[in-house]
Amino acid sequence: MRAVARPLFGRRARLRWIHLILGGALAMPYVLVGAIVVGPVAGSTDVFSSFPLQLSSFAVGLPLAAVTSLFPLTRPLESAAVRWLCGVDADRLADGPARGRAAKVRTALWFTLHLAFGGIVAGMSLAVPPFAAVLVVMPLTAGVFGDRLGFPEVFGQPWAMALAPVAGVASLLALAGCAARAGALLARWAPALLGPTPEDRLAAAEAPAADHAVRNRLARELHDCVGHALSAVTLQAGAARRVLDADPEFVREALAAIEETTRRTVGELDTVLGVLRDGDGAGTSPAPTTAADLDGLLRRTRAGGLTVTAEVAAPLEALPPVLSREAYRIVQEGLSNALRHAGEGAGVAVRVEVRAGHLELTVDNPLPSVPATRSGGGHGLPGIESRARVLGGTAHAGPVRDTWRLHVRLPLRATL
């Protein structure tokens, strides 16, 4: 008995019935619009007094529902309803808005079917239970209310009166069967009409890669701003300590450079943490660029004890913002490597120039102490290569005669 009743009245059947009732509720505004159209055409002022006119209004309203289903929120909301009420696995349904013509057509078809089945089942759910209740109690009330209720003459026959309760119960079972069947059909069709398209699967597959790329970018930013600052401050403090008594003026310059370096690094760190917190870093300090911050970077590096010469043959103010920011980080990392590996008093040459539609960045520093330190497997050079690759450029680092050279070539139209 339970095996027979569960498909009609079990929890899953009841939830699917609710889903159909929701479809009927959603269909009502479209039916009312359809009635406004059908009424004047049929010459009737009371469309809902005629069952054929009601069906006509319903038929006119469904195409309107298909058009409004093109709104982006339709598929996510319908998928959520199907997931919770129809018992369809979440991984078989798409979560985001429909992408592409095929997905939008399938969403429109689903929405139309949901409202069509829901409108029919909702209408039956409103009409059948009262009718069935009357049939069930008819043998008890026919003698008292028969004339008032306007029963057909056939119910004056004893056999008809005896079968009335059976017909009432049968109509309720028929309603439950129709609702269960309609709910099962919608649950079966949902994955095909609301399921992920190839575009959705591709976007889902790319999401982890995009998240990994964002993490790598943030890691590069932290490495560049904090790593450079620590290297510069360490060398500046060491140089100041060694000449503390002999050259007070140099000590003052080194302390001022340390203060400027730490202040700027705090601002850059706030920018990176803002990206982690808010996703876009809104309200935080702007990222440094070559146009606005290259001179300060060179000055702070000189305060660390290096002799830095710079040749700039590029219109820094005219560089695209993305290119200007990334170029600053690349030069910063090149100077950080020189600070760590070239030794105090070493000469570093920086060149920024434009050639054949490309921005070329070159950092040269003495070679002797470099080979022993480049074998440690740091993250600086891989980070530079990653930045250049994302921008569509190239990066090379290695010995050239008696110097260690970092050379990066970036297209001027590079975008992230």
TIRO-715528 format. One line per field, with one value per residue (C-alpha): residue number from 1; residue in one letter; x, y, z. Coordinates in steps of 0.2 Angstrom, whole numbers, plus 5000, padded with zeros to 4 digits. Each point is the difference from the previous one (the first is absolute). Example, Ala and Ser with C-alpha at 12.3 -4.5 7.8 and 13.67 -1.06 7.14 Angstrom:
// TIRO-715528
n 1;2;
res a;s;
u 5062;5006;
v 4978;5017;
w 5039;4997;
This chain:
// TIRO-715528
n 1;2;3;4;5;6;7;8;9;10;11;12;13;14;15;16;17;18;19;20;21;22;23;24;25;26;27;28;29;30;31;32;33;34;35;36;37;38;39;40;41;42;43;44;45;46;47;48;49;50;51;52;53;54;55;56;57;58;59;60;61;62;63;64;65;66;67;68;69;70;71;72;73;74;75;76;77;78;79;80;81;82;83;84;85;86;87;88;89;90;91;92;93;94;95;96;97;98;99;100;101;102;103;104;105;106;107;108;109;110;111;112;113;114;115;116;117;118;119;120;121;122;123;124;125;126;127;128;129;130;131;132;133;134;135;136;137;138;139;140;141;142;143;144;145;146;147;148;149;150;151;152;153;154;155;156;157;158;159;160;161;162;163;164;165;166;167;168;169;170;171;172;173;174;175;176;177;178;179;180;181;182;183;184;185;186;187;188;189;190;191;192;193;194;195;196;197;198;199;200;201;202;203;204;205;206;207;208;209;210;211;212;213;214;215;216;217;218;219;220;221;222;223;224;225;226;227;228;229;230;231;232;233;234;235;236;237;238;239;240;241;242;243;244;245;246;247;248;249;250;251;252;253;254;255;256;257;258;259;260;261;262;263;264;265;266;267;268;269;270;271;272;273;274;275;276;277;278;279;280;281;282;283;284;285;286;287;288;289;290;291;292;293;294;295;296;297;298;299;300;301;302;303;304;305;306;307;308;309;310;311;312;313;314;315;316;317;318;319;320;321;322;323;324;325;326;327;328;329;330;331;332;333;334;335;336;337;338;339;340;341;342;343;344;345;346;347;348;349;350;351;352;353;354;355;356;357;358;359;360;361;362;363;364;365;366;367;368;369;370;371;372;373;374;375;376;377;378;379;380;381;382;383;384;385;386;387;388;389;390;391;392;393;394;395;396;397;398;399;400;401;402;403;404;405;406;407;408;409;410;411;412;413;414;415;416;
res m;r;a;v;a;r;p;l;f;g;r;r;a;r;l;r;w;i;h;l;i;l;g;g;a;l;a;m;p;y;v;l;v;g;a;i;v;v;g;p;v;a;g;s;t;d;v;f;s;s;f;p;l;q;l;s;s;f;a;v;g;l;p;l;a;a;v;t;s;l;f;p;l;t;r;p;l;e;s;a;a;v;r;w;l;c;g;v;d;a;d;r;l;a;d;g;p;a;r;g;r;a;a;k;v;r;t;a;l;w;f;t;l;h;l;a;f;g;g;i;v;a;g;m;s;l;a;v;p;p;f;a;a;v;l;v;v;m;p;l;t;a;g;v;f;g;d;r;l;g;f;p;e;v;f;g;q;p;w;a;m;a;l;a;p;v;a;g;v;a;s;l;l;a;l;a;g;c;a;a;r;a;g;a;l;l;a;r;w;a;p;a;l;l;g;p;t;p;e;d;r;l;a;a;a;e;a;p;a;a;d;h;a;v;r;n;r;l;a;r;e;l;h;d;c;v;g;h;a;l;s;a;v;t;l;q;a;g;a;a;r;r;v;l;d;a;d;p;e;f;v;r;e;a;l;a;a;i;e;e;t;t;r;r;t;v;g;e;l;d;t;v;l;g;v;l;r;d;g;d;g;a;g;t;s;p;a;p;t;t;a;a;d;l;d;g;l;l;r;r;t;r;a;g;g;l;t;v;t;a;e;v;a;a;p;l;e;a;l;p;p;v;l;s;r;e;a;y;r;i;v;q;e;g;l;s;n;a;l;r;h;a;g;e;g;a;g;v;a;v;r;v;e;v;r;a;g;h;l;e;l;t;v;d;n;p;l;p;s;v;p;a;t;r;s;g;g;g;h;g;l;p;g;i;e;s;r;a;r;v;l;g;g;t;a;h;a;g;p;v;r;d;t;w;r;l;h;v;r;l;p;l;r;a;t;l;
u 5000;5014;5009;4984;4997;5018;5001;4984;5001;5018;5011;5008;4983;4994;5015;4998;4982;5005;5012;4985;4990;5014;4999;4982;5002;5013;4989;4986;5007;5002;4982;4993;5010;4993;4983;5002;5004;4987;4985;4999;5003;4986;4989;4998;5002;5001;5013;5001;4982;5004;5012;5005;5004;5010;5010;5002;5007;5012;5006;5003;5009;5013;5010;5001;5008;5012;5006;5002;5010;5015;5004;5016;4993;4987;5012;5008;4983;4993;5015;4999;4981;5003;5015;4990;4982;5003;5014;5012;5019;5008;5015;4987;4993;5009;5001;5004;4990;4998;5014;4997;4985;4997;5001;4987;4989;5000;4997;4985;4993;5002;4992;4986;4997;5001;4987;4989;5000;5000;4985;4990;5004;4997;4983;4996;5005;4988;4985;5001;5001;4984;4991;5006;4995;4982;5000;5006;4986;4987;4990;4999;4995;4990;4983;5004;5010;4997;4988;5012;5015;4992;5005;4997;4984;5011;5005;4982;5003;5006;5015;5006;4999;5009;5014;5003;5012;5010;5001;5005;5015;5004;5001;5012;5011;5000;5005;5014;5005;5001;5010;5012;5002;5002;5013;5010;5000;5007;5013;5005;5001;5009;5018;4998;4992;5008;5017;5017;5004;5018;5003;4995;5011;5014;4998;4998;5017;5008;4995;5013;5013;4994;5001;5017;5006;4993;5009;5016;4998;4998;5015;5010;4994;5004;5017;5005;4994;5005;5016;5007;4996;5008;5016;5001;4997;5013;5014;4995;5001;5016;5008;4995;5007;5017;5002;4990;5015;5009;4986;4985;4992;5000;4992;4986;4997;4999;4988;4989;5001;4995;4985;4994;5002;4991;4986;4998;5000;4987;4989;5004;4996;4983;4996;5004;4990;4986;4999;4999;4986;4990;5004;5005;5010;4988;5004;5019;5016;5003;5013;5016;5004;5016;4994;4996;5012;5015;5011;4996;5004;5017;5003;4997;5010;5015;4998;5003;5018;4998;5006;4985;5000;4984;4996;4982;4996;4981;4985;4996;4984;4993;5002;4984;4996;5002;5016;5007;4996;5007;5016;5002;4999;5013;5012;4998;5003;5016;5006;4996;5011;5014;4998;5001;5013;5012;5007;5002;5007;4996;4994;4983;4994;4982;4993;4982;4997;4988;5005;4989;4983;5008;5005;5017;5006;5018;5009;5019;5010;5018;5001;5013;4988;4985;5002;5001;4984;4990;5000;4989;4984;4992;4983;5006;5005;4985;4989;5008;4998;4981;4997;5008;4991;4983;5003;5005;5019;5016;5012;5018;5013;5018;5018;5006;5019;5004;4982;4984;4987;4981;4991;4981;4991;4981;4989;4993;4982;5001;4985;4995;
v 5000;5012;4996;5005;5016;5007;5005;5010;5007;4997;5014;5002;5000;5013;5011;4998;5005;5016;5003;4999;5011;5013;4998;5004;5015;5007;4996;5011;5017;4994;4993;5017;5008;4987;5003;5019;4994;4986;5010;5013;4988;4988;5014;4995;5011;4985;4989;4989;4995;4989;4986;5000;5019;4996;4987;5013;5012;4987;4996;5018;5003;4986;5008;5015;4990;4992;5018;5006;4984;5008;5010;4995;4995;4987;4985;5002;5002;4986;4989;5003;4996;4984;4995;5002;4995;4987;4991;5002;4999;5017;4995;4996;5018;5017;5013;5016;5009;4992;5003;4999;4998;4981;5002;5014;4991;4985;5011;5008;4983;4994;5016;4998;4981;5004;5013;4990;4984;5011;5010;4984;4991;5016;5002;4982;5002;5014;4992;4981;4999;5010;4990;4984;5005;5004;4982;4992;5008;4999;4985;5010;5017;4996;5000;5016;5010;4991;5014;5014;4992;4997;4981;4992;4989;4985;5002;4996;4982;4989;4993;5017;5006;4984;5002;5019;4997;4988;5013;5013;4990;4995;5018;5004;4985;5006;5017;4993;4988;5015;5011;4985;4997;5018;5002;4985;5006;5017;4991;4989;5015;5012;4994;5001;5017;5008;4990;5008;5003;4997;5019;4998;4984;5010;5014;4989;4991;5017;5007;4990;5006;5018;4999;4992;5014;5013;4992;5000;5018;5005;4989;5009;5017;4995;4993;5016;5013;4992;4991;5016;5010;4988;4999;5018;5004;4987;5007;5018;4996;4991;5014;5013;4990;4998;5019;5005;5011;5004;5006;5007;5007;4983;4993;5013;4996;4981;5003;5011;4987;4986;5011;5003;4981;4994;5013;4996;4981;5002;5008;4987;4986;5008;5000;4981;4996;5011;4989;4985;5007;5009;4992;5016;5010;5015;5013;4995;5008;5000;4988;5008;5003;5004;5018;5005;4989;4995;5015;4996;4982;5004;5013;4987;4987;5012;5003;4982;5002;4996;5011;5001;5008;5001;5004;5003;5001;4997;5011;4993;5011;4993;4982;4990;4999;4981;5000;5014;4991;4984;5008;5008;4983;4993;5014;4999;4981;5002;5013;4989;4986;5012;5006;4982;4993;5014;5006;5017;5014;4990;5009;4996;5007;5001;5004;5003;5003;4997;4990;4994;5001;4992;5007;4992;5000;4995;4999;4996;4997;4992;4982;4993;4996;4996;4981;4994;5009;4997;4981;5002;4998;5017;5007;5016;4995;4988;5014;5012;4986;4998;5018;5002;4984;5007;5016;4991;5004;4991;5000;4994;5000;4994;5005;5011;5002;5007;5005;4991;5007;5000;5004;5001;5005;5004;5005;5018;4994;4987;4998;4988;
w 5000;5004;4984;4991;5010;5001;4981;5003;5017;5006;5005;4983;4991;5012;4997;4981;5002;5009;4985;4988;5011;4999;4981;5000;5011;4988;4986;5007;4994;4982;5000;5006;4985;4989;5006;4995;4983;4998;5007;4987;4986;5006;5004;5018;5016;5012;4993;5016;4999;4984;5001;4982;5002;5015;4990;4986;5013;5007;4982;4996;5017;4998;4985;5011;5013;4988;4995;5019;5003;4991;5016;5007;5017;4993;4998;5018;5008;4991;5003;5019;5000;4991;5011;5016;4995;4986;5007;4985;5004;5001;4988;4987;5000;4995;5013;4989;4987;4983;4988;4981;4990;5003;5019;4999;4989;5012;5015;4991;4996;5018;5007;4988;5005;5018;4999;4988;5011;5016;4993;4996;5016;5011;4991;5003;5018;5003;4991;5003;5020;5002;4987;5007;5018;4993;4992;5016;5011;4987;5007;5016;4994;4984;5009;5010;4987;4984;4993;5005;4993;4983;4998;4983;4999;4999;5018;5004;4996;5015;4991;4995;5018;5006;4987;5004;5014;4990;4986;5012;5007;4982;4995;5014;4995;4982;5006;5010;4985;4988;5012;5003;4982;4995;5014;4995;4982;5004;5012;4985;4988;5011;4998;4981;5000;5015;5000;4997;4982;4993;5003;5018;5002;4993;5012;5015;4994;4998;5017;5010;4988;5001;5019;4999;4989;5012;5014;4990;4996;5018;5005;4987;5007;5018;4995;4990;5011;5017;4994;4992;5015;5012;4988;4999;5018;5005;4989;5004;5019;4998;4990;5012;5015;4992;4997;5015;5007;4984;4989;5009;4984;4992;5016;4999;4982;5004;5014;4989;4987;5012;5006;4982;4996;5014;4998;4982;5003;5013;4987;4987;5013;5004;4981;4999;5016;4993;4985;5012;5010;4987;4984;4991;5013;5000;5012;5002;4994;4981;4993;4996;4982;4990;4996;5018;5010;4990;5006;5018;4998;4993;5014;5013;4992;4999;5019;5003;4994;4981;4986;4989;4983;4990;4982;4996;4981;5001;5003;5017;5002;4984;5005;5002;5019;5001;4990;5011;5016;4995;4993;5017;5009;4987;5003;5019;5000;4989;5012;5015;4992;4998;5018;5006;4988;4993;5017;5008;4988;4984;4985;4993;4983;4996;4983;4995;4982;4986;4984;4986;5010;5015;5017;5004;5018;5004;5017;5000;5015;5004;4997;5013;5014;4990;4995;5018;5004;4985;5004;5015;4990;5006;4994;4992;4983;4997;5006;4987;4986;5006;4999;4982;4994;5006;4991;4984;5002;5003;5015;5000;5014;4999;4999;4985;5000;5018;5005;5005;4989;5002;4984;4998;4984;5001;4986;5002;4997;5014;5010;5014;
